[in-house]
Amino acid sequence: MSPVGVIGAGAWGTALAQMLASDGREVVLWAYETEVVQAINADRRNPLYLPSATLAPSIRATGDLGELAGIGTVLVVTPAQVLGKVLSGLSEAPRDLVLCSKGIEAGTGRLMNDVAREAAPGSAVAVLSGPTFAHEVAAGLPTAVTLACSGGRAQWERLAPAIARPAFRPYYSDDVTGAEIGGAVKNVLAIACGVVEGLALGQNARAAIISRGFAEMLRFGEALGAEAETLSGLCGLGDLVLTCSSTSSRNFSLGKALGEGARAADLMADRRTVAEGAFTAPVLADLAAARGIAMPIVDAVDAILKGAGARAVVAALLARPLRAELESDAGDLGA
């Protein structure tokens, strides 16, 4: 079996490495922190990011991207905002890059596949996304994801055998844009659901945020060329439901703390792990505004992250003009 590379040894990257190594396959796991490399290789543990897992002996950690030079399949699990910088340090050999980071690049508004194509122009890009809590994947619990391949069926036939495991089931798609947008937007909506929890607004309100937030995801995605069927699947609605319902979600936890009165700047400064939705929200709000796409929940999250009071923002959201639920019925009611 050919080795697989994983770039990024946070909780999600470590869990993916553990899943890939479950059949004895060699996995080369690149970590930024020297102490993480040492702990994985010496103790078979990642105490900083995934302390619950005892890691497989076929996982080898490294701090040198050069050790991934000859590997043909590499999963990229860095924070979205540093993905381009990290990939620029990878050798230019052609390979399959499977992007597992969910976000939109601040400053440019680019999706991760666009960032990767520029940083690694010789590689074929795919996107892995779906409802996945790292600790469950590491524990071998059943998980299903979308694997969107820019290279179509030929790339899928290379990647599926390398990634699929008995408890980890990828489903094929060729809609890379849809897979990325679903993952990026759901992070922002998970913050909104966390705010609802922090304000003790109840389950009715959370269900409303999920359903109306999904409508925003569809509007934005379709405007950028994503397929509605993709966003209705694992990488869109499936991921949204999972991350809007549990404190295991970093974005939900961030929103809950904001709803309880904490300041975003304090929360972000104190976090070793990254809540990508906090970086995505302002970029997403700007992109939607520039295209005339109504995303009031995203705008509300953006305002709260910038310091607006959560209760006041929710009150303004509830005071918006009444309208039709479905776009086709909107008529003169507006967006």
C-alpha positions as CSV (number, residue, x, y, z in Angstrom):
1,M,0.0,0.0,0.0
2,S,1.3,3.4,-0.9
3,P,1.7,5.9,2.0
4,V,-0.7,8.8,2.4
5,G,0.3,12.2,3.6
6,V,-1.6,14.5,6.0
7,I,-0.6,18.1,6.4
8,G,-1.8,19.5,9.7
9,A,-1.9,17.7,13.0
10,G,-4.7,19.5,14.8
11,A,-7.7,17.5,16.0
12,W,-9.1,16.9,12.5
13,G,-5.8,16.2,10.8
14,T,-4.8,13.7,13.5
15,A,-8.2,12.0,13.4
16,L,-7.9,11.6,9.6
17,A,-4.4,10.2,10.0
18,Q,-5.7,7.7,12.6
19,M,-8.5,6.7,10.2
20,L,-6.2,6.3,7.3
21,A,-3.8,4.2,9.4
22,S,-6.6,1.9,10.6
23,D,-5.7,-0.8,8.0
24,G,-2.0,-0.6,8.6
25,R,-1.3,1.9,5.8
26,E,1.7,4.2,6.4
27,V,0.7,7.8,7.1
28,V,3.2,10.7,7.2
29,L,1.6,13.4,9.3
30,W,3.1,16.9,9.1
31,A,2.8,19.0,12.3
32,Y,3.7,22.6,12.8
33,E,4.6,22.2,16.5
34,T,7.8,20.4,17.4
35,E,6.2,19.1,20.6
36,V,3.4,17.5,18.7
37,V,5.8,15.7,16.4
38,Q,7.8,14.4,19.4
39,A,4.7,13.3,21.3
40,I,3.2,11.4,18.4
41,N,6.4,9.6,17.5
42,A,7.4,8.8,21.1
43,D,4.1,8.3,22.9
44,R,1.6,7.6,20.1
45,R,-0.5,10.6,21.4
46,N,-1.3,14.1,20.4
47,P,-1.9,15.7,23.8
48,L,-2.5,19.2,22.5
49,Y,-5.2,18.5,20.0
50,L,-6.6,15.0,20.3
51,P,-5.6,13.6,23.7
52,S,-8.4,10.9,23.7
53,A,-6.8,8.9,20.9
54,T,-3.9,6.3,21.1
55,L,-2.5,6.6,17.6
56,A,-1.6,3.8,15.2
57,P,2.0,2.7,15.0
58,S,2.0,3.3,11.2
59,I,1.6,7.0,11.7
60,R,4.9,8.9,11.5
61,A,4.9,12.6,12.4
62,T,7.4,15.1,10.9
63,G,8.0,18.8,10.9
64,D,9.6,18.7,7.4
65,L,7.3,19.0,4.4
66,G,10.1,17.6,2.3
67,E,9.2,14.1,3.7
68,L,5.9,14.3,1.8
69,A,7.7,15.0,-1.5
70,G,7.2,11.5,-3.0
71,I,3.7,10.9,-1.7
72,G,1.0,10.9,-4.4
73,T,-2.1,11.5,-2.1
74,V,-1.9,14.3,0.5
75,L,-4.8,15.5,2.7
76,V,-4.4,19.2,3.6
77,V,-5.9,20.0,7.0
78,T,-4.3,23.3,7.9
79,P,-6.3,26.3,9.1
80,A,-7.9,27.9,6.0
81,Q,-6.1,31.2,6.4
82,V,-2.6,29.6,6.2
83,L,-3.3,26.9,3.6
84,G,-1.7,28.8,0.7
85,K,1.5,29.6,2.7
86,V,1.9,26.0,3.8
87,L,1.3,24.5,0.4
88,S,3.9,26.9,-1.1
89,G,6.5,24.9,0.9
90,L,5.5,21.6,-0.6
91,S,7.4,20.2,-3.5
92,E,6.0,20.9,-7.0
93,A,5.6,17.2,-7.9
94,P,2.1,16.5,-9.3
95,R,-0.2,14.8,-6.8
96,D,-3.7,14.6,-5.5
97,L,-4.4,17.3,-2.9
98,V,-7.5,16.6,-0.8
99,L,-8.5,19.8,0.9
100,C,-10.1,19.2,4.3
101,S,-10.0,22.8,5.5
102,K,-13.3,24.7,5.6
103,G,-13.2,28.4,5.0
104,I,-12.8,31.4,2.7
105,E,-9.5,33.2,2.4
106,A,-9.6,36.6,4.2
107,G,-8.5,39.5,2.0
108,T,-9.1,37.8,-1.3
109,G,-12.5,36.0,-0.9
110,R,-11.1,32.9,-2.6
111,L,-12.3,29.4,-1.8
112,M,-9.6,26.9,-0.7
113,N,-9.5,25.1,-4.1
114,D,-8.5,28.4,-5.8
115,V,-5.8,29.0,-3.2
116,A,-4.5,25.5,-3.7
117,R,-4.4,25.7,-7.4
118,E,-2.2,28.8,-7.3
119,A,0.1,27.4,-4.6
120,A,0.4,23.9,-6.2
121,P,-0.4,24.4,-9.9
122,G,0.7,20.9,-10.8
123,S,-1.6,19.0,-8.5
124,A,-5.2,17.8,-8.9
125,V,-7.5,19.2,-6.3
126,A,-10.3,17.4,-4.4
127,V,-12.4,18.5,-1.4
128,L,-13.4,16.3,1.5
129,S,-16.2,17.7,3.5
130,G,-19.2,16.5,5.6
131,P,-20.5,16.0,9.1
132,T,-17.4,14.9,11.0
133,F,-16.4,15.4,14.6
134,A,-12.7,14.5,14.9
135,H,-13.0,12.4,18.1
136,E,-15.6,10.2,16.5
137,V,-13.6,9.6,13.4
138,A,-10.5,8.8,15.4
139,A,-12.6,6.3,17.5
140,G,-13.7,4.5,14.3
141,L,-17.3,5.5,14.5
142,P,-19.3,5.4,11.3
143,T,-18.9,8.5,9.2
144,A,-20.0,9.5,5.7
145,V,-18.5,12.4,3.7
146,T,-18.6,14.1,0.3
147,L,-15.4,13.7,-1.8
148,A,-15.7,16.3,-4.6
149,C,-13.1,15.7,-7.3
150,S,-12.1,18.4,-9.8
151,G,-10.7,15.6,-12.0
152,G,-14.0,13.8,-12.2
153,R,-14.4,10.0,-12.1
154,A,-10.7,9.3,-13.0
155,Q,-9.5,11.2,-9.8
156,W,-12.3,9.5,-7.8
157,E,-11.1,6.1,-8.8
158,R,-7.6,7.0,-7.6
159,L,-8.7,8.6,-4.3
160,A,-11.6,6.5,-3.1
161,P,-9.6,3.3,-2.4
162,A,-6.9,5.4,-0.6
163,I,-9.4,7.1,1.6
164,A,-12.4,4.8,2.2
165,R,-12.3,2.6,5.2
166,P,-15.1,0.3,6.7
167,A,-16.3,3.0,9.0
168,F,-15.4,6.0,6.7
169,R,-17.5,6.2,3.6
170,P,-16.9,8.9,0.9
171,Y,-19.6,9.7,-1.6
172,Y,-18.6,11.0,-5.1
173,S,-19.3,14.5,-6.4
174,D,-17.8,16.7,-9.1
175,D,-19.1,19.9,-7.5
176,V,-16.0,21.2,-5.8
177,T,-17.5,24.7,-5.4
178,G,-20.6,23.3,-3.6
179,A,-18.6,21.1,-1.3
180,E,-16.5,24.1,-0.3
181,I,-19.3,26.6,0.2
182,G,-21.3,24.1,2.3
183,G,-18.4,23.7,4.7
184,A,-17.6,27.4,4.9
185,V,-21.1,28.7,5.4
186,K,-22.1,26.1,7.9
187,N,-19.3,27.3,10.2
188,V,-20.8,30.8,10.4
189,L,-24.3,29.4,11.0
190,A,-23.0,27.2,13.8
191,I,-21.8,30.3,15.5
192,A,-25.3,31.7,15.2
193,C,-26.8,28.6,16.7
194,G,-24.3,28.8,19.6
195,V,-25.4,32.4,20.2
196,V,-29.0,31.1,20.4
197,E,-27.9,28.6,23.0
198,G,-25.9,31.2,25.0
199,L,-28.9,33.5,25.1
200,A,-31.1,30.6,26.2
201,L,-33.6,31.3,23.3
202,G,-34.7,27.7,23.0
203,Q,-34.9,24.8,20.5
204,N,-37.5,26.5,18.3
205,A,-35.1,29.4,17.7
206,R,-32.2,27.0,16.9
207,A,-34.4,25.0,14.4
208,A,-35.3,28.3,12.7
209,I,-31.7,29.4,12.5
210,I,-30.7,26.0,10.9
211,S,-33.6,26.1,8.3
212,R,-33.3,29.8,7.4
213,G,-29.5,29.6,7.5
214,F,-29.7,26.7,5.0
215,A,-31.8,29.0,2.7
216,E,-28.9,31.5,2.9
217,M,-26.4,28.8,2.1
218,L,-28.5,27.8,-1.0
219,R,-28.8,31.4,-2.2
220,F,-25.1,32.1,-1.9
221,G,-24.0,28.7,-3.3
222,E,-26.2,28.8,-6.3
223,A,-25.1,32.4,-7.1
224,L,-21.5,31.1,-7.2
225,G,-22.3,28.1,-9.3
226,A,-22.8,25.4,-6.7
227,E,-25.5,22.7,-7.2
228,A,-28.5,22.7,-4.8
229,E,-28.2,18.9,-4.6
230,T,-24.7,19.2,-3.3
231,L,-25.7,21.7,-0.6
232,S,-28.6,19.4,0.4
233,G,-26.2,16.6,1.0
234,L,-23.6,15.6,3.4
235,C,-21.2,18.6,2.9
236,G,-24.0,21.1,3.3
237,L,-27.2,20.3,5.2
238,G,-25.6,17.2,6.9
239,D,-22.6,19.2,8.2
240,L,-24.9,22.1,9.2
241,V,-27.2,19.9,11.3
242,L,-24.2,18.3,13.1
243,T,-22.3,21.5,13.9
244,C,-25.3,23.5,15.0
245,S,-26.3,21.0,17.7
246,S,-23.2,20.3,19.9
247,T,-20.6,21.9,21.9
248,S,-18.1,19.5,20.2
249,S,-18.2,22.1,17.4
250,R,-15.7,24.8,18.0
251,N,-17.9,27.3,16.1
252,F,-20.9,26.4,18.2
253,S,-18.9,26.8,21.4
254,L,-17.6,30.2,20.2
255,G,-21.2,31.3,19.5
256,K,-22.4,30.0,22.9
257,A,-19.7,32.0,24.7
258,L,-20.6,35.1,22.7
259,G,-24.3,34.7,23.6
260,E,-23.3,34.4,27.2
261,G,-21.6,37.8,27.0
262,A,-17.9,37.1,26.2
263,R,-16.0,39.3,23.8
264,A,-14.9,37.8,20.5
265,A,-11.4,39.2,20.7
266,D,-10.9,37.6,24.1
267,L,-12.2,34.2,23.0
268,M,-10.1,34.1,19.8
269,A,-7.0,35.2,21.6
270,D,-7.4,32.4,24.1
271,R,-8.0,29.5,21.7
272,R,-5.4,27.1,20.5
273,T,-7.8,25.5,18.1
274,V,-9.4,27.6,15.3
275,A,-13.1,28.4,14.9
276,E,-12.9,29.0,11.2
277,G,-16.4,30.7,11.1
278,A,-15.0,33.7,12.9
279,F,-12.7,34.4,10.0
280,T,-15.2,33.4,7.4
281,A,-18.1,35.5,8.6
282,P,-16.8,39.0,7.6
283,V,-15.5,37.7,4.2
284,L,-18.8,35.9,3.5
285,A,-20.9,39.0,4.5
286,D,-18.8,41.2,2.2
287,L,-19.0,38.8,-0.7
288,A,-22.8,38.4,-0.3
289,A,-23.3,42.2,-0.1
290,A,-21.2,42.8,-3.2
291,R,-23.4,40.3,-5.1
292,G,-26.7,41.5,-3.7
293,I,-27.3,38.2,-1.9
294,A,-29.5,38.4,1.3
295,M,-27.8,36.7,4.2
296,P,-29.2,38.3,7.3
297,I,-28.0,35.5,9.7
298,V,-24.5,35.8,8.4
299,D,-24.7,39.6,8.7
300,A,-25.8,39.1,12.3
301,V,-22.9,36.9,13.2
302,D,-20.5,39.3,11.6
303,A,-21.9,42.2,13.7
304,I,-21.6,40.2,16.9
305,L,-18.0,39.2,16.2
306,K,-17.3,42.9,15.6
307,G,-18.6,43.8,19.1
308,A,-22.4,44.4,18.7
309,G,-24.5,43.1,21.6
310,A,-25.9,39.7,20.9
311,R,-29.4,40.5,22.3
312,A,-29.7,43.7,20.2
313,V,-28.6,41.9,17.1
314,V,-31.1,39.1,17.6
315,A,-33.9,41.7,18.3
316,A,-33.0,43.4,15.0
317,L,-33.1,40.1,13.2
318,L,-36.5,39.3,14.5
319,A,-37.8,42.8,13.5
320,R,-37.0,42.3,9.8
321,P,-40.0,42.8,7.5
322,L,-42.2,39.7,7.0
323,R,-41.7,37.8,3.8
324,A,-42.4,34.6,1.9
325,E,-40.5,31.5,3.0
326,L,-39.8,30.3,-0.5
327,E,-38.0,32.5,-3.1
328,S,-40.6,31.5,-5.8
329,D,-43.4,33.0,-3.6
330,A,-41.6,36.2,-2.7
331,G,-43.2,38.4,-5.3
332,D,-43.1,42.0,-4.0
333,L,-42.4,40.9,-0.4
334,G,-38.6,41.3,-0.9
335,A,-35.7,39.2,0.4
